[in-house]
Structure formats: C-alpha cells, structure tokens
C-alpha cells in the first residue's frame, strides 16, 4: 500500500459527504490508504519480510 496525502478541506471549496466518500473509495481502490495504524502495521510487515529475505540470501 501507498500512503495517501491528507486532503485539507477549505471552507470555500468543501465537498459534500457523498463526494468525500466517493473520492476516498476511489483512493482505496487504487491502493492508497489513509489509515495510519494500518500503514504502520504494513510497514512493520514489510520490514520483517525484507529482513527474512536478506537473511535467506546471505545466511546471516
């Protein structure tokens, strides 16, 4: 997953709740996530996977 940049809503250009939901669903469908907890856990998983592969290749 990739981290989506947080969108800032300005009072003059705010979107309706329905439009926000559509945009968020589209972003998630493209593989982006706004969940900081999920991204932290996914980052830890990637770190473990990379470490495992490095140890498997080098034997260390």
PQR file with spaces between the fields and no chain letter, atoms N, CA, C, O and H, PARSE charges and radii, in Angstrom:
ATOM       1  N    UNK     1       0.831   -1.187    0.000 -0.4000 1.5000
ATOM       2  CA   UNK     1       0.000    0.000    0.000 -0.0000 2.0000
ATOM       3  C    UNK     1       0.873    1.247    0.000  0.5500 1.7000
ATOM       4  O    UNK     1       2.012    1.237    0.467 -0.5500 1.4000
ATOM       5  N    UNK     2       0.333    2.267   -0.511 -0.4000 1.5000
ATOM       6  CA   UNK     2       0.999    3.555   -0.522 -0.0000 2.0000
ATOM       7  C    UNK     2       0.241    4.474    0.424  0.5500 1.7000
ATOM       8  O    UNK     2      -0.948    4.273    0.673 -0.5500 1.4000
ATOM       9  H    UNK     2      -0.593    2.276   -0.891  0.4000 1.0000
ATOM      10  N    UNK     3       0.914    5.458    0.937 -0.4000 1.5000
ATOM      11  CA   UNK     3       0.259    6.393    1.852 -0.0000 2.0000
ATOM      12  C    UNK     3      -0.317    7.550    1.048  0.5500 1.7000
ATOM      13  O    UNK     3       0.385    8.180    0.257 -0.5500 1.4000
ATOM      14  H    UNK     3       1.879    5.620    0.735  0.4000 1.0000
ATOM      15  N    UNK     4      -1.570    7.815    1.254 -0.4000 1.5000
ATOM      16  CA   UNK     4      -2.214    8.945    0.588 -0.0000 2.0000
ATOM      17  C    UNK     4      -1.936   10.208    1.388  0.5500 1.7000
ATOM      18  O    UNK     4      -1.943   10.189    2.619 -0.5500 1.4000
ATOM      19  H    UNK     4      -2.140    7.302    1.897  0.4000 1.0000
ATOM      20  N    UNK     5      -1.694   11.292    0.689 -0.4000 1.5000
ATOM      21  CA   UNK     5      -1.524   12.564    1.377 -0.0000 2.0000
ATOM      22  C    UNK     5      -2.872   12.987    1.938  0.5500 1.7000
ATOM      23  O    UNK     5      -3.909   12.783    1.308 -0.5500 1.4000
ATOM      24  H    UNK     5      -1.689   11.308   -0.311  0.4000 1.0000
ATOM      25  N    UNK     6      -2.849   13.573    3.118 -0.4000 1.5000
ATOM      26  CA   UNK     6      -4.105   14.027    3.714 -0.0000 2.0000
ATOM      27  C    UNK     6      -4.638   15.209    2.924  0.5500 1.7000
ATOM      28  O    UNK     6      -3.912   16.152    2.607 -0.5500 1.4000
ATOM      29  H    UNK     6      -2.006   13.739    3.630  0.4000 1.0000
ATOM      30  N    UNK     7      -5.914   15.133    2.620 -0.4000 1.5000
ATOM      31  CA   UNK     7      -6.552   16.239    1.922 -0.0000 2.0000
ATOM      32  C    UNK     7      -7.012   17.254    2.952  0.5500 1.7000
ATOM      33  O    UNK     7      -7.583   16.891    3.981 -0.5500 1.4000
ATOM      34  H    UNK     7      -6.503   14.368    2.878  0.4000 1.0000
ATOM      35  N    UNK     8      -6.768   18.496    2.682 -0.4000 1.5000
ATOM      36  CA   UNK     8      -7.244   19.562    3.555 -0.0000 2.0000
ATOM      37  C    UNK     8      -8.481   20.158    2.919  0.5500 1.7000
ATOM      38  O    UNK     8      -8.456   20.573    1.760 -0.5500 1.4000
ATOM      39  H    UNK     8      -6.304   18.791    1.846  0.4000 1.0000
ATOM      40  N    UNK     9      -9.560   20.200    3.678 -0.4000 1.5000
ATOM      41  CA   UNK     9     -10.781   20.795    3.136 -0.0000 2.0000
ATOM      42  C    UNK     9     -10.850   22.244    3.592  0.5500 1.7000
ATOM      43  O    UNK     9     -10.767   22.543    4.784 -0.5500 1.4000
ATOM      44  H    UNK     9      -9.579   19.863    4.619  0.4000 1.0000
ATOM      45  N    UNK    10     -11.000   23.114    2.647 -0.4000 1.5000
ATOM      46  CA   UNK    10     -11.113   24.535    2.925 -0.0000 2.0000
ATOM      47  C    UNK    10     -12.588   24.915    2.901  0.5500 1.7000
ATOM      48  O    UNK    10     -13.353   24.327    2.136 -0.5500 1.4000
ATOM      49  H    UNK    10     -11.067   22.872    1.679  0.4000 1.0000
ATOM      50  N    UNK    11     -13.010   25.875    3.712 -0.4000 1.5000
ATOM      51  CA   UNK    11     -14.425   26.242    3.774 -0.0000 2.0000
ATOM      52  C    UNK    11     -15.013   26.639    2.422  0.5500 1.7000
ATOM      53  O    UNK    11     -16.161   26.305    2.132 -0.5500 1.4000
ATOM      54  H    UNK    11     -12.389   26.352    4.334  0.4000 1.0000
ATOM      55  N    UNK    12     -14.254   27.337    1.601 -0.4000 1.5000
ATOM      56  CA   UNK    12     -14.788   27.806    0.324 -0.0000 2.0000
ATOM      57  C    UNK    12     -14.878   26.682   -0.709  0.5500 1.7000
ATOM      58  O    UNK    12     -15.650   26.782   -1.663 -0.5500 1.4000
ATOM      59  H    UNK    12     -13.320   27.608    1.837  0.4000 1.0000
ATOM      60  N    UNK    13     -14.102   25.624   -0.529 -0.4000 1.5000
ATOM      61  CA   UNK    13     -14.069   24.557   -1.529 -0.0000 2.0000
ATOM      62  C    UNK    13     -14.389   23.199   -0.915  0.5500 1.7000
ATOM      63  O    UNK    13     -13.857   22.179   -1.354 -0.5500 1.4000
ATOM      64  H    UNK    13     -13.475   25.544    0.245  0.4000 1.0000
ATOM      65  N    UNK    14     -15.244   23.179    0.085 -0.4000 1.5000
ATOM      66  CA   UNK    14     -15.553   21.904    0.729 -0.0000 2.0000
ATOM      67  C    UNK    14     -16.485   21.073   -0.152  0.5500 1.7000
ATOM      68  O    UNK    14     -17.293   21.616   -0.906 -0.5500 1.4000
ATOM      69  H    UNK    14     -15.677   24.007    0.442  0.4000 1.0000
ATOM      70  N    UNK    15     -16.360   19.758   -0.047 -0.4000 1.5000
ATOM      71  CA   UNK    15     -17.181   18.837   -0.825 -0.0000 2.0000
ATOM      72  C    UNK    15     -18.271   18.253    0.064  0.5500 1.7000
ATOM      73  O    UNK    15     -18.169   18.276    1.290 -0.5500 1.4000
ATOM      74  H    UNK    15     -15.704   19.317    0.566  0.4000 1.0000
ATOM      75  N    UNK    16     -19.291   17.741   -0.557 -0.4000 1.5000
ATOM      76  CA   UNK    16     -20.352   17.090    0.212 -0.0000 2.0000
ATOM      77  C    UNK    16     -19.827   15.773    0.777  0.5500 1.7000
ATOM      78  O    UNK    16     -18.817   15.250    0.307 -0.5500 1.4000
ATOM      79  H    UNK    16     -19.374   17.722   -1.554  0.4000 1.0000
ATOM      80  N    UNK    17     -20.507   15.246    1.776 -0.4000 1.5000
ATOM      81  CA   UNK    17     -20.094   13.982    2.387 -0.0000 2.0000
ATOM      82  C    UNK    17     -20.116   12.848    1.363  0.5500 1.7000
ATOM      83  O    UNK    17     -19.256   11.968    1.389 -0.5500 1.4000
ATOM      84  H    UNK    17     -21.327   15.671    2.158  0.4000 1.0000
ATOM      85  N    UNK    18     -21.092   12.869    0.468 -0.4000 1.5000
ATOM      86  CA   UNK    18     -21.181   11.831   -0.561 -0.0000 2.0000
ATOM      87  C    UNK    18     -19.966   11.876   -1.487  0.5500 1.7000
ATOM      88  O    UNK    18     -19.409   10.836   -1.839 -0.5500 1.4000
ATOM      89  H    UNK    18     -21.791   13.584    0.446  0.4000 1.0000
ATOM      90  N    UNK    19     -19.556   13.085   -1.879 -0.4000 1.5000
ATOM      91  CA   UNK    19     -18.394   13.234   -2.752 -0.0000 2.0000
ATOM      92  C    UNK    19     -17.127   12.784   -2.033  0.5500 1.7000
ATOM      93  O    UNK    19     -16.264   12.150   -2.639 -0.5500 1.4000
ATOM      94  H    UNK    19     -20.008   13.930   -1.593  0.4000 1.0000
ATOM      95  N    UNK    20     -17.007   13.108   -0.744 -0.4000 1.5000
ATOM      96  CA   UNK    20     -15.848   12.677    0.047 -0.0000 2.0000
ATOM      97  C    UNK    20     -15.760   11.154    0.079  0.5500 1.7000
ATOM      98  O    UNK    20     -14.679   10.588   -0.082 -0.5500 1.4000
ATOM      99  H    UNK    20     -17.708   13.624   -0.251  0.4000 1.0000
ATOM     100  N    UNK    21     -16.902   10.491    0.286 -0.4000 1.5000
ATOM     101  CA   UNK    21     -16.917    9.026    0.343 -0.0000 2.0000
ATOM     102  C    UNK    21     -16.521    8.424   -0.997  0.5500 1.7000
ATOM     103  O    UNK    21     -15.791    7.434   -1.040 -0.5500 1.4000
ATOM     104  H    UNK    21     -17.780   10.951    0.416  0.4000 1.0000
ATOM     105  N    UNK    22     -16.991    9.007   -2.084 -0.4000 1.5000
ATOM     106  CA   UNK    22     -16.645    8.508   -3.418 -0.0000 2.0000
ATOM     107  C    UNK    22     -15.148    8.658   -3.673  0.5500 1.7000
ATOM     108  O    UNK    22     -14.507    7.742   -4.188 -0.5500 1.4000
ATOM     109  H    UNK    22     -17.584    9.812   -2.049  0.4000 1.0000
ATOM     110  N    UNK    23     -14.599    9.803   -3.315 -0.4000 1.5000
ATOM     111  CA   UNK    23     -13.168   10.047   -3.518 -0.0000 2.0000
ATOM     112  C    UNK    23     -12.340    9.099   -2.663  0.5500 1.7000
ATOM     113  O    UNK    23     -11.363    8.526   -3.145 -0.5500 1.4000
ATOM     114  H    UNK    23     -15.119   10.547   -2.897  0.4000 1.0000
ATOM     115  N    UNK    24     -12.722    8.924   -1.385 -0.4000 1.5000
ATOM     116  CA   UNK    24     -11.988    8.017   -0.505 -0.0000 2.0000
ATOM     117  C    UNK    24     -12.041    6.581   -1.019  0.5500 1.7000
ATOM     118  O    UNK    24     -11.036    5.872   -0.967 -0.5500 1.4000
ATOM     119  H    UNK    24     -13.515    9.389   -0.993  0.4000 1.0000
ATOM     120  N    UNK    25     -13.192    6.146   -1.510 -0.4000 1.5000
ATOM     121  CA   UNK    25     -13.324    4.790   -2.051 -0.0000 2.0000
ATOM     122  C    UNK    25     -12.451    4.623   -3.291  0.5500 1.7000
ATOM     123  O    UNK    25     -11.847    3.569   -3.490 -0.5500 1.4000
ATOM     124  H    UNK    25     -14.009    6.723   -1.552  0.4000 1.0000
ATOM     125  N    UNK    26     -12.383    5.658   -4.124 -0.4000 1.5000
ATOM     126  CA   UNK    26     -11.557    5.601   -5.321 -0.0000 2.0000
ATOM     127  C    UNK    26     -10.077    5.515   -4.952  0.5500 1.7000
ATOM     128  O    UNK    26      -9.324    4.764   -5.573 -0.5500 1.4000
ATOM     129  H    UNK    26     -12.874    6.514   -3.963  0.4000 1.0000
ATOM     130  N    UNK    27      -9.659    6.281   -3.944 -0.4000 1.5000
ATOM     131  CA   UNK    27      -8.268    6.234   -3.496 -0.0000 2.0000
ATOM     132  C    UNK    27      -7.912    4.854   -2.960  0.5500 1.7000
ATOM     133  O    UNK    27      -6.848    4.321   -3.278 -0.5500 1.4000
ATOM     134  H    UNK    27     -10.270    6.890   -3.440  0.4000 1.0000
ATOM     135  N    UNK    28      -8.795    4.268   -2.147 -0.4000 1.5000
ATOM     136  CA   UNK    28      -8.525    2.942   -1.598 -0.0000 2.0000
ATOM     137  C    UNK    28      -8.487    1.889   -2.700  0.5500 1.7000
ATOM     138  O    UNK    28      -7.708    0.939   -2.621 -0.5500 1.4000
ATOM     139  H    UNK    28      -9.659    4.700   -1.888  0.4000 1.0000
ATOM     140  N    UNK    29      -9.315    2.047   -3.718 -0.4000 1.5000
ATOM     141  CA   UNK    29      -9.327    1.100   -4.830 -0.0000 2.0000
ATOM     142  C    UNK    29      -8.002    1.151   -5.588  0.5500 1.7000
ATOM     143  O    UNK    29      -7.567    0.141   -6.141 -0.5500 1.4000
ATOM     144  H    UNK    29      -9.948    2.819   -3.782  0.4000 1.0000
ATOM     145  N    UNK    30      -7.360    2.312   -5.619 -0.4000 1.5000
ATOM     146  CA   UNK    30      -6.080    2.463   -6.304 -0.0000 2.0000
ATOM     147  C    UNK    30      -4.915    1.967   -5.458  0.5500 1.7000
ATOM     148  O    UNK    30      -3.777    1.961   -5.928 -0.5500 1.4000
ATOM     149  H    UNK    30      -7.714    3.133   -5.171  0.4000 1.0000
ATOM     150  N    UNK    31      -5.174    1.549   -4.218 -0.4000 1.5000
ATOM     151  CA   UNK    31      -4.116    1.004   -3.374 -0.0000 2.0000
ATOM     152  C    UNK    31      -3.574    1.975   -2.353  0.5500 1.7000
ATOM     153  O    UNK    31      -2.588    1.668   -1.684 -0.5500 1.4000
ATOM     154  H    UNK    31      -6.099    1.554   -3.836  0.4000 1.0000
ATOM     155  N    UNK    32      -4.182    3.133   -2.211 -0.4000 1.5000
ATOM     156  CA   UNK    32      -3.744    4.092   -1.213 -0.0000 2.0000
ATOM     157  C    UNK    32      -4.537    3.889    0.073  0.5500 1.7000
ATOM     158  O    UNK    32      -5.632    3.327    0.047 -0.5500 1.4000
ATOM     159  H    UNK    32      -4.983    3.383   -2.755  0.4000 1.0000
ATOM     160  N    UNK    33      -3.993    4.341    1.186 -0.4000 1.5000
ATOM     161  CA   UNK    33      -4.688    4.189    2.459 -0.0000 2.0000
ATOM     162  C    UNK    33      -4.488    5.437    3.304  0.5500 1.7000
ATOM     163  O    UNK    33      -3.410    6.030    3.298 -0.5500 1.4000
ATOM     164  H    UNK    33      -3.104    4.798    1.206  0.4000 1.0000
ATOM     165  N    UNK    34      -5.522    5.835    4.027 -0.4000 1.5000
ATOM     166  CA   UNK    34      -5.430    6.959    4.952 -0.0000 2.0000
ATOM     167  C    UNK    34      -5.345    6.489    6.393  0.5500 1.7000
ATOM     168  O    UNK    34      -5.322    7.313    7.308 -0.5500 1.4000
ATOM     169  H    UNK    34      -6.398    5.353    4.032  0.4000 1.0000
ATOM     170  N    UNK    35      -5.298    5.172    6.614 -0.4000 1.5000
ATOM     171  CA   UNK    35      -5.263    4.617    7.962 -0.0000 2.0000
ATOM     172  C    UNK    35      -3.822    4.580    8.460  0.5500 1.7000
ATOM     173  O    UNK    35      -3.008    3.817    7.938 -0.5500 1.4000
ATOM     174  H    UNK    35      -5.316    4.503    5.871  0.4000 1.0000
ATOM     175  N    UNK    36      -3.499    5.392    9.462 -0.4000 1.5000
ATOM     176  CA   UNK    36      -2.122    5.428    9.960 -0.0000 2.0000
ATOM     177  C    UNK    36      -1.762    4.136   10.686  0.5500 1.7000
ATOM     178  O    UNK    36      -0.623    3.679   10.598 -0.5500 1.4000
ATOM     179  H    UNK    36      -4.160    6.011    9.886  0.4000 1.0000
ATOM     180  N    UNK    37      -2.715    3.542   11.402 -0.4000 1.5000
ATOM     181  CA   UNK    37      -2.442    2.290   12.118 -0.0000 2.0000
ATOM     182  C    UNK    37      -2.178    1.163   11.116  0.5500 1.7000
ATOM     183  O    UNK    37      -1.229    0.394   11.268 -0.5500 1.4000
ATOM     184  H    UNK    37      -3.640    3.914   11.473  0.4000 1.0000
ATOM     185  N    UNK    38      -3.019    1.078   10.103 -0.4000 1.5000
ATOM     186  CA   UNK    38      -2.831    0.048    9.084 -0.0000 2.0000
ATOM     187  C    UNK    38      -1.514    0.201    8.346  0.5500 1.7000
ATOM     188  O    UNK    38      -0.842   -0.792    8.068 -0.5500 1.4000
ATOM     189  H    UNK    38      -3.790    1.703    9.980  0.4000 1.0000
ATOM     190  N    UNK    39      -1.140    1.416    8.030 -0.4000 1.5000
ATOM     191  CA   UNK    39       0.112    1.647    7.320 -0.0000 2.0000
ATOM     192  C    UNK    39       1.310    1.332    8.207  0.5500 1.7000
ATOM     193  O    UNK    39       2.323    0.834    7.715 -0.5500 1.4000
ATOM     194  H    UNK    39      -1.686    2.223    8.256  0.4000 1.0000
ATOM     195  N    UNK    40       1.213    1.611    9.502 -0.4000 1.5000
ATOM     196  CA   UNK    40       2.295    1.284   10.428 -0.0000 2.0000
ATOM     197  C    UNK    40       2.479   -0.237   10.504  0.5500 1.7000
ATOM     198  O    UNK    40       3.604   -0.735   10.465 -0.5500 1.4000
ATOM     199  H    UNK    40       0.390    2.015    9.901  0.4000 1.0000
ATOM     200  N    UNK    41       1.369   -0.964   10.611 -0.4000 1.5000
ATOM     201  CA   UNK    41       1.440   -2.427   10.663 -0.0000 2.0000
ATOM     202  C    UNK    41       1.967   -2.995    9.345  0.5500 1.7000
ATOM     203  O    UNK    41       2.751   -3.944    9.351 -0.5500 1.4000
ATOM     204  H    UNK    41       0.455   -0.559   10.643  0.4000 1.0000
ATOM     205  N    UNK    42       1.548   -2.429    8.232 -0.4000 1.5000
ATOM     206  CA   UNK    42       2.022   -2.893    6.930 -0.0000 2.0000
ATOM     207  C    UNK    42       3.518   -2.607    6.774  0.5500 1.7000
ATOM     208  O    UNK    42       4.248   -3.423    6.211 -0.5500 1.4000
ATOM     209  H    UNK    42       0.912   -1.657    8.228  0.4000 1.0000
ATOM     210  N    UNK    43       3.973   -1.461    7.265 -0.4000 1.5000
ATOM     211  CA   UNK    43       5.397   -1.133    7.223 -0.0000 2.0000
ATOM     212  C    UNK    43       6.223   -2.100    8.052  0.5500 1.7000
ATOM     213  O    UNK    43       7.313   -2.501    7.645 -0.5500 1.4000
ATOM     214  H    UNK    43       3.380   -0.798    7.721  0.4000 1.0000
ATOM     215  N    UNK    44       5.700   -2.479    9.225 -0.4000 1.5000
ATOM     216  CA   UNK    44       6.395   -3.453   10.070 -0.0000 2.0000
ATOM     217  C    UNK    44       6.457   -4.811    9.369  0.5500 1.7000
ATOM     218  O    UNK    44       7.476   -5.499    9.424 -0.5500 1.4000
ATOM     219  H    UNK    44       4.814   -2.154    9.556  0.4000 1.0000
ATOM     220  N    UNK    45       5.362   -5.188    8.712 -0.4000 1.5000
ATOM     221  CA   UNK    45       5.340   -6.449    7.958 -0.0000 2.0000
ATOM     222  C    UNK    45       6.387   -6.421    6.840  0.5500 1.7000
ATOM     223  O    UNK    45       7.123   -7.391    6.656 -0.5500 1.4000
ATOM     224  H    UNK    45       4.534   -4.629    8.668  0.4000 1.0000
ATOM     225  N    UNK    46       6.457   -5.312    6.094 -0.4000 1.5000
ATOM     226  CA   UNK    46       7.441   -5.213    5.019 -0.0000 2.0000
ATOM     227  C    UNK    46       8.859   -5.296    5.557  0.5500 1.7000
ATOM     228  O    UNK    46       9.724   -5.925    4.949 -0.5500 1.4000
ATOM     229  H    UNK    46       5.860   -4.524    6.243  0.4000 1.0000
ATOM     230  N    UNK    47       9.098   -4.659    6.702 -0.4000 1.5000
ATOM     231  CA   UNK    47      10.426   -4.697    7.315 -0.0000 2.0000
ATOM     232  C    UNK    47      10.803   -6.136    7.671  0.5500 1.7000
ATOM     233  O    UNK    47      11.928   -6.568    7.417 -0.5500 1.4000
ATOM     234  H    UNK    47       8.395   -4.148    7.196  0.4000 1.0000
ATOM     235  N    UNK    48       9.859   -6.876    8.261 -0.4000 1.5000
ATOM     236  CA   UNK    48      10.130   -8.276    8.608 -0.0000 2.0000
ATOM     237  C    UNK    48      10.384   -9.108    7.353  0.5500 1.7000
ATOM     238  O    UNK    48      11.277   -9.956    7.339 -0.5500 1.4000
ATOM     239  H    UNK    48       8.945   -6.525    8.467  0.4000 1.0000
ATOM     240  N    UNK    49       9.604   -8.869    6.303 -0.4000 1.5000
ATOM     241  CA   UNK    49       9.767   -9.635    5.065 -0.0000 2.0000
ATOM     242  C    UNK    49      11.119   -9.358    4.414  0.5500 1.7000
ATOM     243  O    UNK    49      11.774  -10.280    3.928 -0.5500 1.4000
ATOM     244  H    UNK    49       8.879   -8.180    6.314  0.4000 1.0000
ATOM     245  N    UNK    50      11.535   -8.107    4.399 -0.4000 1.5000
ATOM     246  CA   UNK    50      12.827   -7.748    3.809 -0.0000 2.0000
ATOM     247  C    UNK    50      13.961   -8.355    4.619  0.5500 1.7000
ATOM     248  O    UNK    50      14.925   -8.869    4.049 -0.5500 1.4000
ATOM     249  H    UNK    50      11.003   -7.357    4.794  0.4000 1.0000
ATOM     250  N    UNK    51      13.857   -8.302    5.940 -0.4000 1.5000
ATOM     251  CA   UNK    51      14.875   -8.892    6.806 -0.0000 2.0000
ATOM     252  C    UNK    51      14.968  -10.394    6.577  0.5500 1.7000
ATOM     253  O    UNK    51      16.066  -10.944    6.492 -0.5500 1.4000
ATOM     254  H    UNK    51      13.074   -7.885    6.403  0.4000 1.0000
ATOM     255  N    UNK    52      13.824  -11.057    6.476 -0.4000 1.5000
ATOM     256  CA   UNK    52      13.799  -12.500    6.232 -0.0000 2.0000
ATOM     257  C    UNK    52      14.477  -12.840    4.909  0.5500 1.7000
ATOM     258  O    UNK    52      15.294  -13.759    4.846 -0.5500 1.4000
ATOM     259  H    UNK    52      12.932  -10.610    6.545  0.4000 1.0000
ATOM     260  N    UNK    53      14.142  -12.103    3.856 -0.4000 1.5000
ATOM     261  CA   UNK    53      14.744  -12.369    2.544 -0.0000 2.0000
ATOM     262  C    UNK    53      16.244  -12.108    2.561  0.5500 1.7000
ATOM     263  O    UNK    53      17.009  -12.859    1.955 -0.5500 1.4000
ATOM     264  H    UNK    53      13.478  -11.357    3.908  0.4000 1.0000
ATOM     265  N    UNK    54      16.671  -11.057    3.245 -0.4000 1.5000
ATOM     266  CA   UNK    54      18.092  -10.741    3.334 -0.0000 2.0000
ATOM     267  C    UNK    54      18.832  -11.866    4.054  0.5500 1.7000
ATOM     268  O    UNK    54      19.909  -12.282    3.625 -0.5500 1.4000
ATOM     269  H    UNK    54      16.050  -10.447    3.737  0.4000 1.0000
ATOM     270  N    UNK    55      18.248  -12.360    5.156 -0.4000 1.5000
ATOM     271  CA   UNK    55      18.878  -13.463    5.893 -0.0000 2.0000
ATOM     272  C    UNK    55      18.910  -14.728    5.048  0.5500 1.7000
ATOM     273  O    UNK    55      19.887  -15.475    5.082 -0.5500 1.4000
ATOM     274  H    UNK    55      17.374  -12.023    5.505  0.4000 1.0000
ATOM     275  N    UNK    56      17.845  -14.970    4.291 -0.4000 1.5000
ATOM     276  CA   UNK    56      17.782  -16.172    3.466 -0.0000 2.0000
ATOM     277  C    UNK    56      18.846  -16.136    2.369  0.5500 1.7000
ATOM     278  O    UNK    56      19.456  -17.159    2.061 -0.5500 1.4000
ATOM     279  H    UNK    56      17.051  -14.363    4.264  0.4000 1.0000
ATOM     280  N    UNK    57      19.068  -14.970    1.785 -0.4000 1.5000
ATOM     281  CA   UNK    57      20.047  -14.845    0.699 -0.0000 2.0000
ATOM     282  C    UNK    57      21.481  -14.921    1.203  0.5500 1.7000
ATOM     283  O    UNK    57      22.320  -15.602    0.614 -0.5500 1.4000
ATOM     284  H    UNK    57      18.572  -14.138    2.036  0.4000 1.0000
ATOM     285  N    UNK    58      21.758  -14.215    2.301 -0.4000 1.5000
ATOM     286  CA   UNK    58      23.141  -14.105    2.769 -0.0000 2.0000
ATOM     287  C    UNK    58      23.482  -15.121    3.847  0.5500 1.7000
ATOM     288  O    UNK    58      24.660  -15.354    4.118 -0.5500 1.4000
ATOM     289  H    UNK    58      21.076  -13.662    2.780  0.4000 1.0000
ATOM     290  N    UNK    59      22.493  -15.721    4.458 -0.4000 1.5000
ATOM     291  CA   UNK    59      22.761  -16.685    5.522 -0.0000 2.0000
ATOM     292  C    UNK    59      23.068  -16.031    6.853  0.5500 1.7000
ATOM     293  O    UNK    59      23.514  -16.709    7.779 -0.5500 1.4000
ATOM     294  H    UNK    59      21.536  -15.531    4.237  0.4000 1.0000
ATOM     295  N    UNK    60      22.841  -14.722    6.975 -0.4000 1.5000
ATOM     296  CA   UNK    60      23.086  -14.025    8.249 -0.0000 2.0000
ATOM     297  C    UNK    60      21.801  -13.601    8.882  0.5500 1.7000
ATOM     298  O    UNK    60      21.811  -13.003    9.958 -0.5500 1.4000
ATOM     299  H    UNK    60      22.479  -14.171    6.222  0.4000 1.0000
